[in-house]
Amino acid sequence: MLKTDPRYAQYIQILKEELRPAMGCTEPIAIAYAAAKARKTLGVMPERILVEASGNIIKNVKSVVVPHTGGLRGIPAATAAGTVAGDADAELEVLAQVTGEQIEAMAAYLAVTPIEVRYADTGRIFDIQITAFAGGDRATVRITDYHTNIVLVQRNDEILLKQELTDRNDDRLTDRTCLSVEGIVDFADSVDCADVGDVLERQIEYNMAIAKEGLRGNYGANIGKTVLRGREYDINYKMRAWAAAGSDARMNGCELPVVINSGSGNQGITASVPVIVYANEIGASHETLLRALCVSNLITTHLKTGIGRLSAYCGAVSAGVGAGAGIAYLKGGRFEMIAHTVVNAVAITSGIICDGAKASCAAKIAAAVDAGLLGLAMYEDGNQFFGGDGIVKKGVESTIEAVGKLASRGMQQTDKEIIQLMMEL
């Protein structure tokens, strides 16, 4: 792909938009970000707060530990954290600079401040609106469709910012329809690594650090350690274990940052860590690793485009497929091998449900990476799934489109049932 090809600049911009640093699970962090903005707009500490959130936000915040809160979980905790200690200008690193004194202040604030949570049935899968009250004043901040997309800032009756809502309000992002598996492989082969080095080097540094911490510490159900035990020298288990360990840490209060993909730290970890572990195992050059990460990250984003940021479909599946594609690239595979890996892998694991962010995400990541590796191994052994095998279609792009329809349309009722079950507990 020549630099003069319009897709070249688009692919670079997509990587910059997707591979962003975040502290903690991104849905509670988005709530903390909105709360910090609301407090800043109000100008004083709120006396009470109303949080209105879509079902998928409630689902993804319910069980996960909010970092820098002393182990607190849930929407009120994320709201209090952003209100008391959030940096309103730091976006997804809103809680990165919290002090010990502020953690104590959060707990005290949470104990005395009414924070009401309401289910917002707005028709938008990703929707957060926080209204903070003090005296006779109020401030409202709304985020929709993706984690930093503020569409409304209002103080009393004065509208300070308002973005028009569209059917899919992501028009401030690069149009993802430029992505294709063939184009991604072409881009990875030809990209000037200096053009993508900054975002990918940060992904390597952050995501490997949290994976190491997950294997060192005691987090959640310790899936990474469980996968690796007794198999420390088996590369297939190492790739699964290191990715799962990153999620172990992230879902259970580790305060290290991650570089996300498609709005998710778990997806960012899954798309990158197995590829890095395998590159280190085979002694691949650093440049080859960067090119393979272009493949894994962009294929993950390509798959997620049709699915949406949040759904009943586990996002780790797409990232595990992306990882399999990146590893295929490291093995010298190009379009044919990578396309077959993608089709095989999505046929294996499509349909794993997303029931919110929590400790079991690490186990789903291990399964997703395993599916990516199995999809690749099938191709290497001369085996494949064919069009007409279930949801598999003829051609990789048609199969990706089918998966998007399954997740975004076909699993809508599944999503509602999951949310209902979770809210009953």
C-alpha positions in Angstrom: 0.0 0.0 0.0 1.5 3.3 -1.1 1.5 6.3 1.2 -0.5 8.1 -1.5 -3.3 5.5 -1.1 -6.0 7.3 1.1 -6.3 4.1 3.2 -2.7 4.5 4.4 -3.5 7.6 6.4 -6.9 6.2 7.4 -5.4 3.0 8.9 -2.8 5.0 10.8 -5.5 7.3 12.2 -7.7 4.3 13.2 -4.8 2.9 15.2 -4.3 6.2 16.9 -8.1 6.5 17.7 -8.3 2.9 19.0 -5.1 2.3 20.8 -5.5 4.7 23.7 -4.3 4.4 27.3 -6.9 3.8 30.0 -6.8 3.3 33.7 -9.1 0.5 34.7 -12.2 -1.0 33.0 -13.3 1.6 30.5 -17.1 1.7 31.3 -16.6 2.7 35.0 -13.9 5.0 33.9 -16.3 6.6 31.4 -18.7 7.2 34.3 -15.8 8.7 36.4 -14.9 10.9 33.5 -18.5 12.2 33.1 -18.7 12.7 36.9 -15.5 14.7 36.9 -16.8 16.9 34.1 -20.1 17.4 35.9 -18.3 18.5 39.1 -16.1 20.8 37.2 -19.1 22.3 35.3 -21.1 22.7 38.6 -18.1 24.5 40.2 -18.6 23.0 43.6 -18.9 19.5 45.2 -22.3 18.0 44.4 -24.7 17.4 47.2 -26.5 14.7 45.3 -26.0 13.0 41.9 -28.3 11.3 39.4 -26.7 8.7 37.1 -28.8 7.5 34.1 -27.2 4.7 32.3 -28.0 2.2 29.5 -28.3 -1.5 30.2 -24.9 -2.3 28.8 -23.2 0.3 31.0 -25.0 -1.1 34.1 -23.9 -4.6 33.0 -20.2 -3.7 32.5 -19.8 -1.7 35.7 -21.7 -3.9 38.2 -19.0 -6.3 39.2 -15.7 -4.8 38.3 -13.3 -3.1 40.7 -12.8 0.6 40.0 -9.1 1.4 40.3 -7.8 3.8 42.9 -10.8 3.4 45.1 -9.6 0.9 47.6 -11.4 -2.0 46.0 -14.9 -0.4 45.5 -17.2 -1.7 42.8 -20.1 -0.4 40.8 -21.7 2.8 39.4 -21.9 4.7 42.7 -18.2 4.0 43.4 -17.1 5.1 39.9 -19.3 8.2 40.2 -17.8 9.1 43.6 -14.3 8.5 42.4 -14.7 10.8 39.4 -16.4 13.5 41.5 -13.9 13.5 44.4 -10.6 12.9 42.6 -11.1 12.8 38.9 -9.1 14.9 36.4 -11.8 16.2 34.1 -9.3 16.8 31.3 -7.6 13.4 31.4 -10.4 11.4 29.6 -9.8 7.6 30.2 -6.9 8.4 32.6 -9.3 10.4 34.7 -8.3 8.4 37.9 -4.6 8.0 37.1 -3.3 10.5 39.7 -5.5 9.7 42.7 -3.8 10.0 46.1 -4.3 7.9 49.3 -6.0 10.9 50.9 -8.4 11.1 48.0 -9.3 7.4 48.3 -10.3 8.0 51.9 -12.3 11.0 50.8 -14.2 9.0 48.2 -15.4 6.5 50.8 -16.5 9.3 53.1 -18.3 11.1 50.2 -20.0 7.9 49.1 -21.2 7.3 52.7 -23.1 10.7 53.0 -24.0 11.7 49.4 -27.1 10.3 47.7 -26.1 8.8 44.3 -29.2 7.5 42.5 -28.8 5.1 39.5 -31.5 4.8 36.9 -31.8 2.6 33.9 -31.9 4.8 30.8 -33.9 3.2 28.0 -32.9 5.6 25.3 -32.4 3.1 22.5 -28.6 3.7 22.6 -26.4 0.8 23.7 -23.8 3.1 25.2 -25.3 6.0 27.1 -24.3 7.7 30.3 -25.8 10.9 31.7 -24.8 12.4 35.0 -26.6 15.3 36.7 -24.9 16.8 39.7 -26.8 19.1 42.1 -25.7 21.6 44.7 -28.1 24.2 46.2 -30.3 25.4 43.4 -27.8 24.6 40.7 -27.3 21.6 38.5 -24.8 20.4 35.9 -25.4 17.7 33.3 -22.9 15.7 31.2 -23.8 13.0 28.7 -21.6 10.6 26.9 -22.9 8.3 24.1 -21.7 5.7 21.7 -18.1 5.6 22.8 -16.2 6.3 26.0 -15.0 9.8 25.5 -17.8 11.1 23.2 -19.3 13.9 25.3 -22.5 15.1 23.5 -23.9 17.4 26.2 -22.6 19.7 28.8 -25.1 21.9 30.5 -25.2 24.1 33.7 -28.7 25.0 34.8 -30.4 26.1 31.6 -27.2 27.1 29.8 -26.0 24.7 27.2 -22.2 24.8 27.1 -21.8 22.0 24.5 -24.2 20.0 22.4 -23.5 17.5 19.7 -26.2 16.4 17.3 -27.1 12.7 17.9 -27.3 10.5 14.8 -28.3 6.9 14.3 -24.7 6.0 15.0 -22.9 8.9 16.5 -19.3 8.0 15.7 -18.9 10.4 12.8 -16.1 12.1 14.6 -14.0 8.9 14.1 -12.4 7.7 10.9 -14.8 5.7 8.7 -14.0 2.1 9.4 -15.6 0.8 6.2 -12.1 1.4 4.6 -10.9 -1.7 6.5 -10.6 -5.1 4.8 -8.4 -8.1 5.7 -6.6 -7.8 2.3 -6.0 -4.1 2.9 -4.8 -4.7 6.5 -2.2 -7.2 5.3 -1.1 -4.9 2.6 -0.8 -2.0 5.0 1.2 -4.1 7.5 3.7 -5.1 4.8 4.3 -1.5 3.6 3.8 0.8 6.6 6.7 3.0 7.6 7.0 1.8 11.2 7.9 5.3 12.3 4.3 6.3 11.5 2.8 3.7 14.0 5.7 3.3 16.4 4.5 5.6 19.2 1.1 3.9 19.6 2.4 0.4 19.3 5.4 0.9 21.6 3.1 2.1 24.3 0.8 -0.9 23.8 3.7 -3.2 24.1 5.0 -1.5 27.3 1.6 -1.1 29.1 0.0 -4.4 28.2 3.0 -6.6 28.9 3.5 -4.8 32.2 0.0 -5.6 33.4 0.2 -9.2 32.1 3.4 -9.6 34.2 1.7 -8.2 37.2 -1.3 -10.6 36.7 1.1 -13.5 36.8 3.0 -12.1 39.8 0.1 -11.1 42.0 -3.1 -12.5 43.3 -6.0 -11.2 41.2 -9.5 -12.5 40.9 -9.7 -16.2 39.9 -6.0 -16.2 38.8 -6.8 -17.6 35.4 -3.5 -16.8 33.9 -1.6 -18.7 36.6 -4.0 -21.6 36.3 -3.5 -21.9 32.5 0.3 -21.7 32.9 0.8 -24.1 35.8 2.9 -27.0 34.7 3.0 -25.7 31.1 5.5 -22.9 31.6 7.5 -23.8 28.5 4.6 -24.5 26.1 4.3 -21.5 23.9 0.6 -22.1 23.1 -0.2 -22.1 26.8 2.1 -19.1 27.5 0.2 -17.0 24.9 -3.1 -17.8 26.5 -1.9 -17.4 30.1 -0.2 -14.0 29.6 -3.3 -12.5 28.0 -5.6 -14.0 30.7 -3.3 -12.7 33.4 -3.5 -9.2 32.1 -7.3 -9.4 32.5 -7.0 -11.0 35.9 -5.2 -7.9 37.1 -7.2 -5.4 35.2 -10.6 -6.7 36.3 -9.6 -6.9 39.9 -8.2 -3.6 40.9 -4.7 -3.4 39.4 -3.8 0.2 39.0 -1.6 -0.2 36.0 -2.8 1.4 32.7 -3.5 -0.6 29.6 -3.8 0.4 25.9 -7.3 -0.4 24.7 -8.7 -1.5 21.4 -12.3 -0.8 20.3 -13.0 0.9 23.7 -11.9 -2.1 25.8 -8.8 -2.9 27.7 -9.5 -6.6 27.7 -9.6 -6.4 23.9 -6.4 -4.4 23.8 -4.6 -7.0 25.9 -6.0 -9.9 24.0 -5.1 -8.4 20.6 -1.5 -7.6 21.6 -0.1 -9.8 24.4 -0.2 -13.2 22.6 1.5 -11.6 19.5 4.2 -10.1 21.6 4.8 -13.3 23.6 5.1 -15.3 20.4 7.4 -12.8 18.7 9.7 -12.9 21.7 9.6 -16.7 21.6 10.7 -17.0 18.0 13.1 -14.1 18.1 11.3 -12.0 15.6 12.7 -8.6 14.8 11.1 -5.6 16.5 10.0 -4.2 13.1 8.2 -7.5 12.3 6.5 -7.4 15.7 5.2 -3.9 15.0 3.8 -5.0 11.6 2.2 -8.1 13.2 0.5 -5.8 15.8 -0.9 -3.7 13.0 -2.5 -6.9 11.7 -3.9 -8.0 15.1 -5.2 -4.6 16.1 -6.8 -3.6 12.8 -8.4 -7.0 12.3 -9.8 -6.8 15.9 -11.2 -3.3 15.0 -12.5 -4.6 11.7 -14.5 -7.4 13.4 -15.8 -5.0 16.1 -17.0 -2.4 13.6 -20.1 -4.4 12.7 -20.6 -5.7 16.2 -20.5 -2.4 18.0 -18.6 -1.3 21.1 -21.0 -3.0 23.5 -23.3 -6.0 22.9 -24.2 -9.4 24.1 -21.3 -10.8 22.1 -18.0 -11.1 24.0 -15.5 -8.7 22.5 -12.6 -10.9 23.5 -13.7 -13.3 20.7 -12.8 -10.6 18.1 -9.5 -9.8 19.8 -8.6 -13.5 20.0 -9.2 -13.8 16.3 -7.0 -10.7 15.8 -4.3 -12.3 17.9 -4.4 -15.4 15.7 -4.1 -13.3 12.6 -1.1 -11.5 14.1 0.6 -14.7 14.9 -0.1 -16.0 11.4 1.7 -12.9 10.1 4.7 -13.6 12.4 4.8 -17.1 10.9 5.2 -15.6 7.4 1.5 -15.9 6.5 -0.1 -13.3 4.4 -3.6 -12.8 3.0 -4.6 -16.4 2.4 -3.4 -17.8 5.7 -4.7 -14.8 7.7 -8.1 -14.9 6.0 -8.5 -18.6 6.7 -7.4 -18.1 10.3 -10.1 -15.4 10.8 -12.9 -17.5 9.3 -11.9 -20.6 11.2 -11.6 -18.8 14.5 -14.9 -16.9 14.4 -16.7 -20.2 13.5 -15.3 -21.7 16.7 -16.1 -19.1 19.3 -18.8 -16.8 17.9 -21.7 -16.7 20.4 -19.7 -16.4 23.7 -21.9 -14.0 25.7 -20.8 -10.8 27.4 -22.2 -10.7 30.9 -20.3 -7.7 32.0 -16.8 -6.9 33.1 -15.5 -9.2 36.0 -13.0 -11.9 36.9 -14.4 -14.5 34.4 -13.4 -12.2 31.5 -9.9 -13.6 31.8 -11.1 -17.2 31.2 -13.0 -16.0 28.1 -9.8 -14.4 26.9 -8.0 -17.7 27.3 -10.7 -19.4 25.3 -10.7 -16.7 22.6 -6.9 -16.9 22.1 -7.1 -20.7 22.0 -9.7 -20.3 19.2 -7.4 -18.0 17.3 -4.5 -20.4 17.6 -6.7 -23.4 16.6 -8.0 -21.5 13.5 -4.4 -20.9 12.5 -3.4 -24.6 13.2 -6.3 -25.8 11.1 -5.0 -23.8 8.1 -1.5 -25.1 8.6 -2.9 -28.7 8.6 -4.8 -28.1 5.4 -8.2 -27.9 7.1 -10.9 -25.2 7.0 -14.6 -24.4 7.5 -16.5 -23.7 4.3 -19.2 -21.3 3.3 -22.5 -22.7 4.5 -21.0 -24.3 7.6 -23.3 -22.5 10.1 -22.8 -18.7 9.9 -19.6 -19.1 7.8 -20.0 -17.4 4.4 -17.9 -17.7 1.2 -15.1 -15.3 1.7 -13.6 -13.6 4.8 -15.4 -10.3 4.4 -18.8 -11.9 4.0 -18.1 -14.0 7.1 -17.1 -10.9 9.1 -20.3 -9.2 7.9 -22.4 -12.2 9.1 -20.8 -12.1 12.5 -21.6 -8.4 12.8 -25.2 -9.0 12.0 -25.4 -11.9 14.5 -24.0 -9.8 17.3 -25.6 -6.4 16.6 -29.1 -7.6 15.5 -29.5 -11.3 16.3 -28.3 -11.0 20.0 -30.4 -8.0 21.0 -32.9 -10.0 22.9 -30.1 -12.1 24.5 -28.5 -8.8 25.7 -31.8 -7.7 27.3 -32.1 -11.1 29.1 -28.5 -10.9 30.3 -29.1 -7.4 31.7 -32.4 -8.5 33.4 -30.7 -11.5 35.0 -27.8 -9.4 36.3 -30.1 -6.7 37.7 -32.1 -9.3 39.6 -29.1 -10.2 41.8 
